[in-house]
Amino acid sequence: MEGICGKRASIIDAATLAAQIAGYREILIDIGTGDGRYVRHVARENPAWLAIGIDACRENLRGISRDAPRNALFVIANALTLPGELRGLATRITINFPWGSLLAALLDGDPAFRDGLVALARPGATLEILLNRGALAEAGYPLEAGAMRIAQVLRVWGFDGGRAAMLDADALRLYPTTWARRLAYGRDPCGWSLSATWPPRCAPYVGSVYPEQAGRASIAPQ
Ligand SMILES: C[S@@+](CC[C@H](N)C(=O)[O-])C[C@H]1O[C@@H](n2cnc3c(N)ncnc32)[C@H](O)[C@@H]1O
């Protein structure tokens, strides 16, 4: 698979990846990572974790990947054909404010995307998805209906449990992603958060990958 560090792209082969992941007890994979701000934040805050950001757009990743911490890795890839090298690595998967083909794959329940997504997961891995109105509107869904649609897709795909929570401006401000900030301070500061676990569980689900969000009110999706 193709890694990126500033302007320099390089092939990350199995041996290089094995050396990079050695010793990390938690591996977070952020799909559609954008400029990588969230991955950098997670890596800085959690030195015992490896944080991997994936995006199809290399230009966005050039800045942050240049001076990322050692426990952050950035990969250029299409989420619809996720790199096989990442198979079975993730203890946590995040998809923050997807748009375009990534969002369409979630809304449509694309079976190829589902297979790639669950292939990333270790047993018991958590999945968190953040959604915003503008992207869902472009895909033809009102915000809440789109969030419920994706919650339903996750259930059909076999994800376990599932929590859905509406996010207001205060909640959005707590998420360290560029789009969360943009939304929180914009004209329409709201979104949805969905979370689920990939069975079988081998460890109790310990909550959000965003520690600041622990304990926020949530409702079960219909
Ligand atoms: C609204 S941005 C969100 C970026 C970041 N997660 C954040 O919260 O700031 C959506 C991102 O999804 C990426 N994306 C959309 N479709 C994709 C695909 N099929 N494969 C990989 N990335 C994709 C875009 O390149 C873009 O960076």
The ligand as an SDF file (V2000), in Angstrom:
LIG
                    3D

 27 29  0  0  0  0  0  0  0  0999 V2000
  -15.7820   15.9950    4.7380 C   0  0  0  0  0  0  0  0  0  0  0  0
  -14.2030   15.3060    4.5770 S   0  0  0  0  0  0  0  0  0  0  0  0
  -13.9000   14.7720    6.2860 C   0  0  0  0  0  0  0  0  0  0  0  0
  -12.4440   14.7470    6.6060 C   0  0  0  0  0  0  0  0  0  0  0  0
  -12.0920   14.3950    8.0520 C   0  0  0  0  0  0  0  0  0  0  0  0
  -12.5550   13.0520    8.3910 N   0  0  0  0  0  0  0  0  0  0  0  0
  -12.6140   15.4000    9.0320 C   0  0  0  0  0  0  0  0  0  0  0  0
  -13.4770   15.0520    9.8510 O   0  0  0  0  0  0  0  0  0  0  0  0
  -12.1560   16.5410    8.9990 O   0  0  0  0  0  0  0  0  0  0  0  0
  -14.5250   13.7310    3.7660 C   0  0  0  0  0  0  0  0  0  0  0  0
  -13.2580   12.9840    3.3610 C   0  0  0  0  0  0  0  0  0  0  0  0
  -13.6430   11.7130    2.8290 O   0  0  0  0  0  0  0  0  0  0  0  0
  -12.7200   11.4030    1.8070 C   0  0  0  0  0  0  0  0  0  0  0  0
  -13.3050   10.3820    0.9400 N   0  0  0  0  0  0  0  0  0  0  0  0
  -14.4830   10.4080    0.2820 C   0  0  0  0  0  0  0  0  0  0  0  0
  -14.6620    9.2950   -0.4380 N   0  0  0  0  0  0  0  0  0  0  0  0
  -13.5510    8.5310   -0.2390 C   0  0  0  0  0  0  0  0  0  0  0  0
  -13.1390    7.2660   -0.7060 C   0  0  0  0  0  0  0  0  0  0  0  0
  -13.8880    6.5380   -1.5350 N   0  0  0  0  0  0  0  0  0  0  0  0
  -11.9550    6.7900   -0.2940 N   0  0  0  0  0  0  0  0  0  0  0  0
  -11.1660    7.5010    0.5590 C   0  0  0  0  0  0  0  0  0  0  0  0
  -11.5020    8.7090    1.0370 N   0  0  0  0  0  0  0  0  0  0  0  0
  -12.6870    9.2240    0.6530 C   0  0  0  0  0  0  0  0  0  0  0  0
  -12.4840   12.7260    1.0910 C   0  0  0  0  0  0  0  0  0  0  0  0
  -11.2830   12.7360    0.3360 O   0  0  0  0  0  0  0  0  0  0  0  0
  -12.4600   13.6810    2.2730 C   0  0  0  0  0  0  0  0  0  0  0  0
  -11.1330   13.8900    2.7370 O   0  0  0  0  0  0  0  0  0  0  0  0
  1  2  1  0
  2  3  1  0
  2 10  1  0
  3  4  1  0
  4  5  1  0
  5  6  1  0
  5  7  1  0
  7  8  2  0
  7  9  1  0
 10 11  1  0
 11 12  1  0
 11 26  1  0
 12 13  1  0
 13 14  1  0
 13 24  1  0
 14 15  1  0
 14 23  1  0
 15 16  2  0
 16 17  1  0
 17 18  1  0
 17 23  2  0
 18 19  1  0
 18 20  2  0
 20 21  1  0
 21 22  2  0
 22 23  1  0
 24 25  1  0
 24 26  1  0
 26 27  1  0
M  CHG  2   2   1   9  -1
M  END
$$$$
